[in-house]
């Protein structure tokens, strides 16, 4: 038998399941509703259909989840997820401990990084202790104190939802709240504002290319980002075999070079045609033959993404240009949209989903909707007079053999 009692204004229920005492809230202040829920729980107890919440230690599950992310996601994706989990839980496991900046041999001399959210991490011992209320309070505090954007909040909610899904599938996680098998599902998604897309005009493209013209490799990279719409990481992973001048194609594909493996962000290979403007620039560029990479770093190795961004930023700051690699990519998509290309074709070339391209570039597509807002049809659209009757009368006269009457309405003869 289950017992019903109150804590404050809410009703709670207590019962014994598998030899252990369970007490939980019924989330109601109405006695009649509480009694109905009590009868339902007693029925499920009687038929053995009532599951007990699991008891999973947070740290081992979190460590296994981080290994799962590292094995299944691209480098950039799992590093971003690690950062979000570290922000939420803190460095509670080995995978979430931040590494000092710099090369491995010099990390011992690097200054330790400060934890911005040291006093704001969610502290729980069991994964079941992580309730929707705790998640909502953390996210609300970050919005209020740290001005988190709706997109940042949604990305944090997403990785926590993925953590619970992993625990359900691999560890048999069972939530204490039967309404939400995945507690993160009870956290409301924030409505994200329309994206602000910044792209170049033809004059600005020439200005940017002129700013980097004395840096041959960076000049070729920037041209490829603008005229082919590649992501920054995609262009830095290009090898000599990925550039086909005969077919005028750039092949963005998964590869293993040495001990490093790489996948495109969407884990799908694609090819991007080389335009005339890009061909003119890449035709003059002479990549070093003693390295695998088509756009090598100054040391002849693969250019680190962050190092390239820092070098490009230094050049643009000196020229008073506020642009970044993302602006180059948006320029490619925006100019295709303004030209009237379909969103599906733009998504295929850029390696995005049509939905993402619709959010970013749909407003730039020139659609012939001017006539839709006119209350009266234009003169050029007025229907022409129907001459069918006149033609029919002429044919009937020729068949009957009678001459055409000079005036008045012709007398038609019906032939049965």
GUVO-148283 format. One record per residue (C-alpha): residue number from 1; z, x, y. Coordinates in steps of 0.5 Angstrom, whole numbers, plus 500, padded with zeros to 3 digits. Each point is the difference from the previous one (the first is absolute). Last residue first. Example, Ala and Ser with C-alpha at 12.3 -4.5 7.8 and 13.67 -1.06 7.14 Angstrom:
<firos>
  nuvex   c3   c1   c2
      2  514  527  498
      1  502  498  493
</firos>
This chain:
<firos>
  nuvex   c3   c1   c2
    416  325  446  534
    415  496  502  506
    414  503  498  506
    413  495  500  506
    412  502  503  507
    411  498  497  506
    410  500  505  506
    409  504  499  506
    408  497  500  506
    407  493  504  502
    406  494  503  498
    405  501  497  493
    404  498  506  495
    403  494  498  495
    402  501  496  494
    401  499  504  493
    400  506  497  497
    399  502  508  498
    398  499  503  507
    397  504  494  503
    396  506  501  496
    395  500  508  501
    394  500  499  507
    393  506  495  500
    392  504  505  496
    391  499  505  505
    390  502  496  506
    389  506  498  496
    388  502  507  498
    387  500  502  507
    386  508  501  501
    385  501  502  507
    384  504  507  500
    383  507  501  499
    382  504  502  506
    381  503  507  499
    380  496  504  505
    379  503  495  505
    378  507  502  498
    377  504  495  497
    376  506  497  504
    375  507  501  499
    374  499  508  500
    373  506  504  496
    372  496  500  493
    371  494  503  504
    370  504  506  501
    369  502  501  493
    368  495  506  498
    367  505  505  497
    366  501  507  503
    365  505  503  496
    364  505  503  504
    363  506  495  498
    362  499  501  493
    361  502  508  500
    360  507  501  499
    359  502  494  496
    358  494  499  497
    357  500  507  498
    356  506  499  496
    355  498  494  497
    354  494  503  498
    353  504  505  496
    352  499  507  502
    351  496  506  498
    350  496  501  506
    349  493  499  498
    348  502  494  495
    347  504  497  506
    346  495  501  505
    345  495  497  495
    344  505  494  498
    343  501  499  508
    342  492  499  501
    341  497  504  505
    340  498  497  507
    339  500  506  504
    338  506  499  503
    337  503  500  493
    336  497  507  498
    335  503  503  507
    334  507  497  499
    333  500  503  493
    332  498  507  502
    331  504  500  506
    330  506  498  496
    329  500  506  496
    328  499  505  506
    327  506  496  503
    326  504  501  494
    325  499  508  500
    324  503  500  507
    323  499  499  507
    322  504  501  507
    321  495  505  503
    320  502  504  506
    319  496  506  498
    318  506  505  498
    317  503  494  497
    316  494  499  496
    315  500  507  497
    314  507  500  498
    313  499  493  497
    312  495  503  496
    311  504  506  497
    310  506  495  499
    309  496  495  496
    308  497  506  496
    307  507  502  498
    306  502  493  498
    305  495  500  495
    304  500  506  497
    303  493  504  500
    302  498  502  494
    301  500  508  500
    300  496  505  504
    299  505  502  504
    298  497  497  506
    297  500  493  496
    296  494  498  496
    295  495  495  501
    294  495  500  494
    293  506  502  496
    292  499  505  494
    291  500  506  503
    290  496  506  501
    289  493  497  502
    288  503  498  507
    287  497  494  503
    286  494  501  505
    285  500  494  505
    284  493  499  503
    283  498  495  495
    282  507  497  500
    281  498  498  508
    280  493  497  499
    279  502  497  494
    278  506  496  503
    277  495  497  505
    276  495  498  495
    275  505  497  496
    274  503  503  494
    273  501  494  495
    272  507  499  497
    271  501  500  492
    270  506  497  497
    269  505  501  495
    268  506  495  499
    267  508  502  500
    266  501  496  506
    265  503  506  503
    264  495  505  497
    263  503  504  495
    262  501  507  499
    261  503  505  495
    260  502  507  502
    259  501  506  494
    258  493  503  502
    257  496  495  503
    256  500  493  497
    255  496  494  502
    254  500  493  502
    253  494  498  504
    252  497  499  508
    251  493  502  499
    250  496  502  506
    249  493  498  500
    248  493  502  503
    247  496  500  493
    246  498  507  501
    245  506  502  505
    244  505  498  494
    243  507  502  503
    242  505  499  494
    241  498  506  496
    240  502  505  506
    239  507  497  500
    238  503  494  504
    237  508  500  500
    236  501  500  507
    235  495  495  501
    234  504  495  496
    233  507  502  503
    232  497  498  507
    231  497  493  498
    230  493  500  500
    229  496  496  505
    228  493  503  499
    227  498  501  507
    226  507  501  503
    225  504  504  495
    224  494  504  498
    223  499  502  507
    222  507  502  501
    221  500  504  494
    220  493  504  502
    219  504  501  507
    218  506  502  496
    217  496  505  496
    216  496  503  506
    215  506  501  505
    214  496  501  506
    213  497  493  500
    212  507  497  500
    211  500  497  507
    210  492  498  500
    209  501  496  494
    208  506  496  503
    207  495  499  507
    206  494  498  496
    205  504  495  496
    204  503  497  507
    203  493  499  502
    202  498  496  494
    201  506  496  501
    200  506  501  496
    199  505  496  496
    198  507  497  501
    197  502  495  496
    196  507  496  501
    195  502  496  494
    194  501  493  501
    193  508  499  499
    192  504  500  494
    191  504  494  497
    190  506  502  497
    189  501  499  492
    188  506  496  499
    187  505  504  495
    186  501  495  494
    185  495  504  496
    184  504  506  501
    183  505  497  495
    182  495  500  494
    181  502  495  495
    180  502  495  506
    179  503  494  499
    178  504  502  494
    177  504  504  505
    176  504  506  496
    175  493  503  499
    174  498  502  493
    173  497  507  499
    172  497  501  493
    171  499  508  501
    170  493  501  500
    169  497  494  502
    168  505  497  504
    167  502  507  503
    166  493  501  502
    165  499  493  504
    164  507  502  503
    163  497  506  503
    162  494  497  502
    161  503  495  504
    160  504  506  503
    159  493  503  502
    158  498  493  503
    157  506  499  504
    156  499  507  503
    155  493  499  502
    154  501  493  503
    153  505  503  505
    152  496  505  502
    151  494  495  501
    150  505  496  504
    149  501  505  505
    148  507  504  499
    147  504  500  507
    146  505  505  498
    145  506  496  502
    144  498  493  499
    143  494  500  495
    142  504  505  496
    141  506  496  500
    140  496  494  498
    139  497  504  494
    138  507  502  497
    137  503  493  501
    136  494  497  496
    135  501  505  495
    134  507  499  499
    133  499  492  500
    132  495  501  495
    131  505  503  495
    130  500  507  498
    129  507  500  496
    128  495  499  493
    127  498  507  501
    126  507  502  499
    125  503  505  504
    124  498  498  507
    123  500  503  507
    122  495  498  505
    121  498  506  504
    120  502  499  508
    119  505  505  501
    118  495  506  498
    117  494  496  503
    116  497  506  504
    115  502  505  495
    114  499  507  503
    113  495  505  497
    112  503  507  498
    111  497  506  504
    110  495  504  496
    109  503  507  497
    108  500  498  493
    107  494  496  501
    106  496  507  501
    105  497  501  492
    104  499  492  499
    103  495  500  507
    102  503  496  506
    101  505  494  501
    100  506  499  496
     99  500  495  494
     98  503  494  501
     97  504  497  494
     96  497  494  497
     95  498  503  494
     94  507  502  498
     93  503  494  501
     92  505  497  505
     91  496  503  506
     90  501  493  505
     89  499  493  497
     88  495  497  505
     87  497  506  504
     86  500  504  493
     85  496  494  497
     84  495  500  506
     83  499  507  500
     82  499  500  493
     81  495  494  501
     80  496  505  505
     79  500  506  495
     78  497  495  494
     77  495  498  505
     76  498  506  502
     75  499  504  494
     74  497  494  496
     73  503  495  496
     72  502  500  492
     71  504  506  498
     70  503  501  507
     69  502  492  500
     68  503  501  493
     67  504  506  501
     66  503  496  506
     65  502  494  496
     64  503  505  495
     63  505  503  505
     62  501  493  503
     61  502  497  493
     60  505  506  499
     59  503  499  507
     58  501  493  500
     57  504  499  494
     56  497  493  496
     55  505  495  499
     54  496  494  497
     53  502  492  502
     52  501  496  495
     51  495  495  497
     50  501  493  499
     49  496  497  494
     48  505  500  495
     47  500  492  499
     46  507  499  502
     45  500  505  506
     44  494  496  502
     43  503  494  500
     42  506  502  503
     41  496  503  506
     40  496  494  501
     39  507  496  500
     38  502  505  505
     37  494  499  505
     36  501  492  500
     35  507  501  502
     34  499  505  505
     33  495  495  503
     32  505  494  500
     31  505  505  503
     30  495  502  506
     29  502  507  503
     28  494  503  496
     27  498  507  498
     26  503  500  493
     25  504  506  501
     24  501  504  494
     23  506  502  495
     22  498  503  493
     21  506  502  495
     20  498  504  494
     19  500  498  493
     18  492  499  499
     17  500  495  506
     16  507  497  503
     15  500  495  506
     14  502  500  507
     13  496  496  505
     12  500  500  508
     11  500  495  505
     10  499  502  507
      9  504  498  506
      8  505  506  500
      7  500  502  492
      6  500  493  496
      5  501  499  493
      4  497  497  494
      3  501  502  493
      2  496  501  494
      1  501  498  493
</firos>
